[in-house]
Amino acid sequence: MIVNGVAMPMRLTLGALAELEARLESDSLQSLIERFESGDFRASDLVALLAAGLRAAGWDGDEAELAQADIGDGPIGAAKAAGRLLRLAFSLPER
């Protein structure tokens, strides 16, 4: 994902997922995934997901900072990055 003109890596560790579940007050990992798959999420949910993914990859910012950042391709780019992040986290590696 491009943040303020810089390519930033993201990943979802178990710790990042646990943080995200708590932050979004999700009952389970399955309900968290369904929330994004169904399209029933808010912009603040996207910020929380992307911030968790960035922090798990070593970024030291917070959600407020990310919310004010210039995201490559704007809100659509942020949504696409979130989708890729979830897809990669919950896909089995190809053999």
N, C-alpha and C positions, 0 to 999 in steps of 0.2 A: 504494500500500500504506500502511496506517496503522501507524506505529511510535510507541509511547508516546503515542498520542493525536494524532499529527501526520501529515497526509497527506504522503507522501514520493514524489517522482517516481523512476522507474527507467527505464533503457534499457540495451541491450547494444551497446556499440561493439565494433569488432574487437579493440581492446586488452583490453576486459573479457572477451571470449570467449577470447582467448589466455591471459589470467590464469586463467580458469576451467578451461580444458583442462589447464594445468600443475598447478593446485591439486588437481584431481580425477584427475590422472594418466591422462588420456584419450588414446587413440592417435590420435584424429581428431575433427574437429568432428562428423562423422556419428555416431561412436560415443557422443559426448557427448549428442547429441540423442536417440539411441535409448535411452540410459540413462534419460532422463526419460520418454520416450514409453511405454516398456515398463512403467514403474512400479517398475523395479528400482533404486531410489535410497534413500538413507538421509536421516535428518533433517539430518545434517551436510552432505549434498549440497545440500539446500534452502537452508541457511544460506549456503553458499558462493555459490550462484547468486544469491540475493537480495542478498547483500552486494556482489557484483560489479555487479549492476544498479544498486544504490543509489550505489555509488562512481562509476560511469560518469556518473551524473546529478549529481554534485557532493557527495555525502555524504562526510564524512571519518572515519566510524567504521570499526570492524573487525568481524570475524566474532564474536569473543567478546562484544562489546557487543551485536550484533544477537541473538545466542543468548540473552541475558539480557533483551532488550527485551520489552515487551508488544506483541504483534502483533495488530492488529484481526482478530477472528474466530478467534484462536488458530491452532493447527496447520493447520486446514482453510483458513483465510484465507491463511496463508503458502503452502500448496500451490497454491491457486487463483491467487495473485499470481504465483507462479513459472510456472505454466502460461500465464497471459496474457503474461508477459514473453517467454517463448520463442516463443509464437505470433506476437506482434508483431514480434519480431526476424527471424523466418523466413517471413513472409508477404509476398507482393507487394502493393504498394498497389493499391487498387481504382481503376479509371479511370472 
